[in-house]
Amino acid sequence: MPGLFVFLWSTGFIGAKYGLPYVEPFTFLSLRFAIVTAILLPAALAMRAPWPRRPREVAHVAVVGLLVHAAYLGGVFSAIDRGLPAGVAALIVALQPLVTAVVVGPILGDRVTRRQGLGFVLGFAGVATVLSSKTAAAPGEILAFEGFGPGAVLCAVAALLGITAGTIYQKRFCTELDLRTSTVVQYLAAGVATGALALASETMRIEWTGEFVFALAWLTLVLSIGAISLLMLLIRRGAASRVASLFYLVPPSTALIAYIVFGETLGPAGAAGVAVTAIGVALVFKAPGPAARRAR
């Protein structure tokens, strides 16, 4: 399951870039969530899956939907729509395990080791290296990149914060609830949120090209149902930090697919940044030796 999840998750960035020339990001997402809900709701009813019984449980599941789907995907789609390369977007989001372990971990009572601290620094240094390789001189601008601006980077950072918070929230409050009905509630909440944003800020026009239909079908069926279900299962079966560690494999996978499909290249400095980030995440999640375990 982990290997399949990494591949499927990587294609999400590709599908977003493939479909976004024909639709605005929140319109794209609201349509995607509406279709997924229309598929999963009858399936959950037919299987007589148990629904959350208390309002608090419904609220917890809805919060996960807002974070994992609306905030995370909204940030990624907005970043790519603003010109951020798919590989760079994947790299920024790959900082999730570092943020989970080093920033959120202490809040939940986990101790941060020196190795984790070093990994945290290396991870952000790798991302900074990739972004610096994309800088471009522009008159009158303090910070400019090739084909995108700081706003695109901020959208990717918002996606990073959304998926980090959503993963931890899911593990803490929603692991005992039925996955089938919980997913329906999550997508319903995310669809309402992205639909409201689309109404407020976008024209909601869609060009129904073959490329858009393919991207919509792939992201709806394979990503929203397949990959997200895998993610929730992996979260239930392991610690949030261990699941988060899978994300460090996504950037090189995404970069390879983006090179094949779109011709995106990172260059030597960008490739070095990806490698440094991967090393940083590996340091954070490398299993401790016997002596370290006894010391604990």
Summary of the structure (lengths in Angstrom):
residues: 296
radius of gyration: 19.1
end to end distance: 30.2
largest distance: 61.6
contacts: 1049
relative contact order: 0.22
helix: 79%
strand: 1%
